[in-house]
Amino acid sequence: MIIFYFLLLILPLTTHPLWTGAIAGVTPIKALGLMIAVYAAGYFFARKEYPRPLGTWQGRLFLLLNALGAISLVTRVNNPAVVTNMLQIYISLDLLFFATVVLIDSQRRLRYVLLSMIASMSWASFYVLREWQVYHNVYSGLRPGGVSGDCNYFASSALVTLPMAYYFWRASSRSWISILCLSSIGMSLMAMMLGASRGGFLGLLAGLLMIIWRSKAKIRNLVVIVTTVGPIVSLVPSSPLQRLIHPEYGDRLGTDIRIMLWKAGLRMIQDHPLFGVGLGNFMSMTGVYVDRTMFYGTATEKMQGLACNAFLELTAELGIIGFIVFTGILVATYISLDRVRRRTADSKPNLLNVAASSLQVALVSFSVSLVFLSGQYLKPFWVLVFLSMCLPALEAQQRGEHRRREPAKELEPRLEQEPELAFAPPPVLGVGA
């Protein structure tokens, strides 16, 4: 399990040379993934009770998304490089899915998984802050992404872990967990603001509003969040708020290019509504579908780019069916987490409630950022989805433990009201206990 926790710790470091540098075609992070998959397989066959991820709708829809992707690669993709790239992405997701649903079978493991993800963003944020410190005087308008590769992808990954850190900080009584969570929140927020991702900022606002709406002291929490986040947003140079209110030439150009790619994606959907242009083919097809009159004097037929919108890109590649399946995963995950959150609202220990509440807020925040980013394959997001498949079983396990303790609690008032039961024969006491 330590290897699994470590994998989660380095998951956001997508361009770190130590973990992504290939040796004989195999990167260290892939080697770790294979080791975890082998361990999970051994653990799976050694277990007496097997996990049932297909008991959740998000689990079924995830496998359906895999099937749609495989059919699309076979029938609609002719580029070997695209096939290889997409196979690697889907195989890595499948191995992560298998390892998560098999290994997370106790609240103790769930706790360490969430803490590992919180710590991972502290690590990634350190690289972002360090990059800005070293190069902000060299490059004007620098938007650091650190070893996460891109400031937008970093911001979306941070949206997954920030709610975890917040809810853990509020619920935990251990000082080291509070320090970890507060440091992760502070470093992640500062790194997000320096990266100035507008989509990430809108996702952050959605998550904050959701936290405030669910809290009991709404006004107080609104004041606390505004006084905490407000100075960071306003004082950080080139913050996302500044890019939204006072966009510069580069910001306006980026917006125009994004709109052009969105229009190209809509044309792909019009021509291939049911099955799309093929998994992974969006970038290569943009040169065919972009509006050549939008940028005068530009060779737009050679222009390639991602959709900068996960929903649009998936619909263009896999058709309306793919859009329905992916959106269904988001909706099913939200409903499943909400069910666990409500059932564990008054129970102790409250780890499951903390996990369900934080993952639900993270899901909403990340989904908002997907409107402005092709982040449908980001690993932290899929860990969130896979963890949601584990929570119902853990909640049922906790309910079973509570039921086993209930008879003993029910016997106590009876002993006070009817003292003669205290002298009943041992078999009766044995049943009551």
C-alpha positions in Angstrom: 0.0 0.0 0.0 2.9 2.4 0.6 3.7 2.2 -3.1 0.1 3.1 -3.9 0.2 6.1 -1.6 3.5 7.2 -3.2 1.9 6.9 -6.7 -0.8 9.3 -5.6 1.8 11.6 -4.1 3.5 12.0 -7.5 0.4 11.8 -9.7 0.2 15.6 -10.4 3.9 15.7 -11.3 3.2 14.8 -14.9 6.4 16.3 -16.4 8.9 15.6 -13.6 12.0 14.2 -15.3 12.6 11.8 -12.4 9.3 10.1 -12.8 8.5 10.5 -16.5 12.0 10.0 -18.0 11.8 6.7 -20.0 14.4 3.9 -19.5 14.1 1.3 -22.3 10.7 2.7 -23.1 9.4 2.4 -19.5 9.0 5.4 -17.1 9.4 5.0 -13.4 5.7 6.0 -12.9 4.6 3.3 -15.3 6.8 0.8 -13.4 5.1 1.8 -10.1 1.7 1.4 -11.7 2.6 -2.1 -12.9 3.9 -3.0 -9.4 0.6 -1.7 -7.8 -1.5 -3.6 -10.4 0.4 -6.9 -9.5 -0.1 -6.3 -5.8 -3.8 -5.4 -6.3 -4.3 -8.6 -8.3 -2.7 -10.7 -5.5 -4.8 -8.9 -2.9 -7.9 -9.4 -4.9 -7.6 -13.2 -5.0 -6.6 -13.4 -1.4 -9.7 -11.5 -0.2 -12.7 -13.3 1.1 -15.1 -10.6 0.0 -14.7 -9.2 -3.5 -15.3 -5.5 -4.4 -18.4 -4.8 -6.5 -17.6 -1.6 -8.4 -20.4 -2.5 -10.9 -22.8 -2.0 -8.0 -22.5 1.7 -8.7 -23.7 3.5 -11.9 -20.4 5.4 -12.3 -18.6 2.0 -12.3 -20.9 0.6 -15.1 -20.6 3.8 -17.1 -16.8 3.9 -16.8 -16.6 0.4 -18.3 -19.1 1.5 -21.0 -16.8 4.5 -21.8 -13.9 2.1 -22.1 -16.0 0.0 -24.6 -16.9 3.1 -26.7 -13.3 4.1 -26.8 -12.1 0.7 -27.9 -14.7 0.5 -30.7 -13.8 4.0 -31.8 -10.1 3.2 -32.0 -10.8 0.1 -34.0 -13.3 1.6 -36.4 -12.5 5.3 -36.8 -8.8 5.9 -36.0 -6.1 5.2 -38.6 -3.2 7.0 -37.1 -1.0 4.5 -35.2 0.5 7.2 -33.0 -3.0 8.3 -31.9 -4.0 4.6 -31.2 -0.9 4.1 -29.1 -1.4 7.3 -27.1 -5.0 6.6 -26.4 -4.4 3.0 -25.5 -1.8 4.1 -22.9 -4.2 6.6 -21.4 -7.1 4.1 -21.1 -4.9 1.2 -19.9 -3.4 3.4 -17.2 -6.9 4.5 -16.1 -8.1 0.9 -16.1 -5.2 -0.2 -13.9 -5.8 2.8 -11.5 -9.5 1.8 -11.4 -8.7 -1.8 -10.6 -6.1 -0.9 -7.9 -8.4 1.7 -6.2 -11.6 -0.4 -6.0 -9.6 -3.5 -4.8 -7.2 -1.9 -2.3 -9.5 0.8 -0.6 -11.5 -1.6 1.5 -11.2 0.1 4.9 -11.5 3.6 6.3 -7.9 3.6 7.4 -6.8 3.1 3.8 -9.3 5.7 2.6 -7.9 8.2 5.1 -4.3 7.7 3.9 -5.4 8.0 0.3 -7.0 11.4 0.9 -4.0 12.6 2.9 -1.6 11.5 0.2 -3.6 13.4 -2.4 -3.6 16.5 -0.2 0.2 16.2 0.2 0.7 15.7 -3.5 -0.7 19.2 -4.3 1.6 20.7 -1.6 4.5 19.1 -3.5 3.3 20.2 -6.9 2.5 23.7 -5.6 6.1 24.0 -4.3 7.4 23.5 -7.9 5.0 26.2 -9.2 6.0 28.7 -6.6 9.6 28.0 -7.2 9.3 28.4 -11.0 7.6 31.8 -10.5 10.3 32.9 -8.0 13.1 32.0 -10.4 11.7 33.2 -13.7 9.1 35.9 -13.1 11.8 38.6 -13.7 12.9 36.9 -16.9 9.6 36.3 -18.6 7.0 39.0 -18.6 3.5 37.7 -17.7 4.8 34.3 -16.6 2.1 31.8 -15.7 3.9 29.0 -14.0 2.8 25.4 -14.2 5.7 23.7 -12.5 6.1 20.0 -13.1 2.4 19.7 -13.7 3.1 20.8 -17.2 0.5 23.5 -17.6 -1.0 26.1 -15.2 -4.5 25.2 -16.3 -4.0 21.5 -15.6 -2.4 22.3 -12.3 -5.4 24.4 -11.3 -7.9 21.7 -12.2 -5.9 19.1 -10.2 -5.8 21.5 -7.2 -9.6 21.8 -7.4 -9.8 18.1 -6.5 -7.6 18.3 -3.4 -8.5 21.8 -2.0 -12.0 20.6 -0.7 -10.3 17.6 0.9 -7.8 19.8 2.7 -10.5 22.1 3.9 -12.9 19.4 5.3 -10.0 17.5 6.8 -8.7 20.6 8.5 -12.1 21.3 10.0 -12.7 17.7 11.2 -9.3 16.6 12.4 -8.1 17.1 15.9 -4.5 16.0 15.1 -2.0 18.9 14.8 0.1 17.3 12.0 -3.0 16.8 9.8 -4.1 20.4 10.4 -0.7 21.7 9.5 -0.6 19.6 6.3 -4.1 20.7 5.3 -3.5 24.4 6.0 -0.1 24.4 4.2 -1.7 22.6 1.2 -4.5 25.1 1.0 -2.2 28.1 1.3 0.3 26.9 -1.3 -2.3 25.6 -3.7 -4.3 28.9 -3.7 -1.1 30.9 -4.2 0.1 28.7 -7.0 -3.3 28.8 -8.6 -3.4 32.6 -8.5 0.1 32.8 -10.0 -0.9 30.5 -12.8 -3.9 32.7 -13.5 -6.2 30.0 -14.9 -9.6 31.6 -15.5 -11.3 28.2 -15.8 -9.7 27.1 -12.6 -10.7 30.3 -10.8 -14.4 29.8 -11.9 -14.2 26.2 -10.6 -12.8 27.5 -7.3 -15.7 30.0 -7.0 -18.2 27.2 -7.6 -16.6 25.1 -4.9 -16.5 28.0 -2.4 -20.1 28.8 -3.0 -21.1 25.2 -2.5 -19.2 25.0 0.8 -20.8 28.3 2.0 -24.3 27.1 1.0 -24.0 23.9 2.9 -22.6 25.4 6.0 -24.7 26.4 9.0 -23.1 29.8 9.5 -23.3 31.0 5.9 -22.6 34.7 6.5 -19.7 34.0 8.9 -18.1 31.5 6.5 -18.7 33.9 3.5 -16.8 36.6 5.5 -14.0 34.3 6.4 -13.5 33.0 2.8 -13.7 36.5 1.3 -11.1 37.8 3.8 -8.9 34.8 3.2 -9.1 34.3 -0.5 -9.7 38.0 -1.5 -6.3 39.4 -0.6 -4.6 36.5 -2.4 -6.6 37.1 -5.6 -6.2 40.9 -5.5 -2.5 41.1 -4.6 -1.0 38.4 -6.7 0.3 39.8 -10.0 -1.6 38.6 -13.2 -4.3 36.9 -11.1 -7.2 35.1 -12.9 -9.5 37.9 -11.7 -7.4 40.5 -13.4 -7.4 38.4 -16.6 -11.2 38.2 -16.5 -11.8 41.9 -15.7 -9.0 43.5 -17.6 -7.8 41.0 -20.3 -4.6 41.9 -22.2 -3.8 41.3 -25.8 -2.6 37.7 -25.2 -5.7 37.0 -23.1 -8.0 38.2 -25.8 -6.1 36.2 -28.5 -6.4 33.1 -26.4 -10.1 33.6 -26.0 -10.5 34.0 -29.8 -8.5 30.9 -30.5 -10.6 29.0 -28.0 -13.8 30.2 -29.6 -12.4 29.1 -33.0 -11.7 25.6 -31.7 -15.1 25.4 -30.1 -16.7 26.2 -33.4 -14.6 23.6 -35.1 -15.7 21.1 -32.6 -19.4 21.9 -33.2 -18.8 21.4 -36.9 -17.3 18.0 -36.2 -20.4 17.1 -34.1 -22.7 18.3 -36.9 -20.9 16.0 -39.5 -20.5 13.0 -37.1 -23.2 13.3 -34.5 -23.6 9.7 -33.3 -20.1 8.2 -33.3 -17.8 11.2 -33.6 -14.6 11.7 -35.6 -12.7 9.0 -33.6 -11.1 8.9 -30.2 -8.0 11.2 -30.0 -8.7 12.6 -33.5 -9.9 16.1 -32.4 -6.5 17.7 -32.7 -5.7 16.3 -36.2 -9.1 17.3 -37.5 -9.1 20.9 -36.3 -7.2 22.0 -39.5 -10.1 20.7 -41.5 -12.9 22.3 -39.5 -11.5 25.7 -38.3 -12.9 28.9 -39.7 -10.2 30.1 -42.2 -11.6 33.6 -42.2 -11.2 34.2 -38.4 -7.5 35.0 -38.5 -6.5 36.8 -41.6 -3.2 35.7 -43.1 -3.0 32.6 -40.9 -2.5 29.1 -42.2 -5.4 27.7 -40.3 -5.4 24.5 -42.3 -2.2 23.6 -40.4 -3.6 24.7 -37.0 -4.0 22.0 -34.5 -5.2 22.2 -30.9 -7.3 20.6 -28.2 -10.9 21.8 -27.8 -10.2 23.5 -24.4 -13.6 22.0 -23.4 -13.7 18.4 -22.2 -17.5 18.0 -23.0 -17.2 19.3 -26.5 -14.0 17.3 -27.3 -15.5 14.0 -26.1 -18.7 14.7 -28.0 -16.7 15.5 -31.2 -14.6 12.3 -30.8 -17.1 9.8 -29.5 -20.4 11.4 -30.6 -23.5 12.2 -28.6 -23.3 8.7 -27.0 -19.9 9.5 -25.6 -21.1 12.8 -24.2 -24.1 11.1 -22.5 -21.9 8.4 -21.0 -19.2 10.8 -19.7 -21.9 13.2 -18.3 -23.6 10.2 -16.7 -20.4 9.4 -14.9 -20.3 12.9 -13.4 -24.0 12.8 -12.4 -23.9 9.3 -11.0 -20.8 10.1 -9.0 -22.5 13.2 -7.5 -25.6 11.3 -6.6 -23.6 8.4 -5.1 -21.5 10.8 -3.0 -24.6 12.7 -1.9 -26.3 9.5 -0.7 -23.2 8.5 1.4 -22.9 12.1 2.7 -26.6 12.1 3.9 -26.4 8.6 5.5 -23.2 9.5 7.5 -24.2 13.0 8.5 -24.8 12.0 12.2 -22.6 9.0 12.5 -19.2 8.7 14.2 -16.4 8.4 13.2 -17.1 11.0 10.5 -14.4 10.1 8.0 -16.9 8.9 5.4 -18.9 12.1 5.7 -15.8 14.2 5.3 -14.7 12.1 2.3 -18.2 12.2 0.6 -18.6 16.0 1.3 -15.2 17.0 0.0 -15.3 14.7 -3.0 -18.7 16.1 -4.0 -17.5 19.7 -3.8 -14.3 18.7 -5.7 -16.5 17.1 -8.4 -18.5 20.3 -8.9 -15.4 22.5 -9.0 -13.6 20.2 -11.4 -16.6 19.9 -13.7 -16.8 23.7 -14.0 -13.2 23.8 -15.0 -13.8 21.2 -17.7 -15.9 23.7 -19.6 -12.6 25.6 -20.3 -10.1 22.7 -20.3 -9.6 19.3 -22.0 -8.9 17.7 -18.7 -11.1 14.6 -19.1 -8.0 12.3 -18.6 -6.5 14.0 -15.6 -5.7 11.2 -13.0 -6.7 13.1 -9.8 -10.2 13.5 -11.2 -10.5 9.8 -12.0 -9.1 8.9 -8.5 -12.1 10.9 -7.2 -14.5 8.9 -9.3 -13.0 5.6 -8.4 -13.1 6.5 -4.7 -16.8 7.3 -5.0 -17.2 3.6 -6.0 -15.6 2.5 -2.8 -17.6 4.7 -0.4 -21.0 2.8 -0.5 -19.3 -0.4 0.5 -17.4 1.3 3.3 -20.6 3.0 4.5 -22.5 -0.3 4.5 -19.6 -1.8 6.4 -19.9 1.0 9.0 -23.7 0.5 9.3 -23.1 -3.2 9.9 -20.7 -2.4 12.7 -23.2 0.0 14.3 -26.0 -2.7 14.1 -23.8 -5.2 15.9 -23.3 -2.7 18.7 -26.9 -1.7 19.0 -28.1 -4.7 21.0 -25.7 -4.0 23.8 -26.8 -0.4 23.9 -30.5 -1.4 23.9 -29.9 -3.7 26.9 -28.5 -1.0 29.2 -31.8 0.9 29.9 -33.6 -2.4 30.3 -31.2 -3.4 33.1 -31.9 -0.1 34.9 -35.7 -0.5 34.5 -35.8 -4.3 35.2 -33.0 -5.1 37.7 -34.1 -8.8 37.7 -32.7 -9.2 34.2 -29.2 -8.7 35.6 -29.6 -12.1 37.2 -31.0 -13.9 34.2 -29.3 -17.1 33.1 -26.1 -16.7 31.1 -27.6 -17.8 27.8 -30.0 -15.0 27.9 -27.3 -12.5 28.6 -25.2 -14.0 25.8 -28.0 -13.4 23.3 -28.6 -9.9 24.6 -24.9 -9.0 24.4 
